């Protein structure tokens, strides 16, 4: 299956912005899923973007099993994220992609936009689960070329 990416770029007012992703320097990239882990990552990402005077770039990705991957957002979830970002008053972009490894997709975006920070939500996994299935968060933590903020549900930004 070939890689597919859908970009939704918005300005602070929530209207389409003329934004060239290749020139967007210093974004806060949030690896997001439509669950409690994505929600906490998004909250921290918005807080950090405001604090640093940056925009938020949300990445929602799947390996190609979008029909069975509950972390791949449907249209309603994407619209909700866009509303939350518009209400937060930060420049933002939402990217959704289908392709290879999810960690690689997030890392590619961070490289493309010269990210200043990546925010990820951590899931509790057993050692055997990590061994058998790997860990997207672990691969991002180890391979990112910028700082990574790893957060868990229940943690408040700030």
C-alpha positions, 0 to 999 in steps of 0.5 A: 500500500502506498503512503497517503497523507491528508493535510489540514492546515488552519490559522488561528481563526480556523480558516485555511492558511497559506502555509508551506510545511517545508518552511514551517520551522519550530513546530511542536509535533503531537503524535495523536490518537483519538483516545485518552493518550492522544488527548493528554498529548494534545493538551500538553502540546498546546501548552508547550506551543503557547509557552514557546510561541510555536504552532502545533502540528498533529500527526495521526497515522496508521500502518495501513490497517486503518479499517481496524486500527482504533487509533486512526481517527475518523472524520468526526474525531479529526474535526473535533481536534481541529475545533479544539486547536482553533479554540486554543488560538495557536497556529496548527496543522493536522496530518493524517497518513497511511503508510509504513511504521507509525513511529517512522511517519511521526519522525519524518514529519518532525524532520520535515518541519524542523520540530522543536519538540515532539509530544507523545502519550504513553501507554502502559504495556507489559514487558512481553507486550513491548517485546512482541509488538514493539513500542511506537513511543520507545522508537520516537524517544530513541530516534527523535532529533529534538526533545520528546515530552512523554505524558500519561493520562491524568497529568496536567500541563504546566 
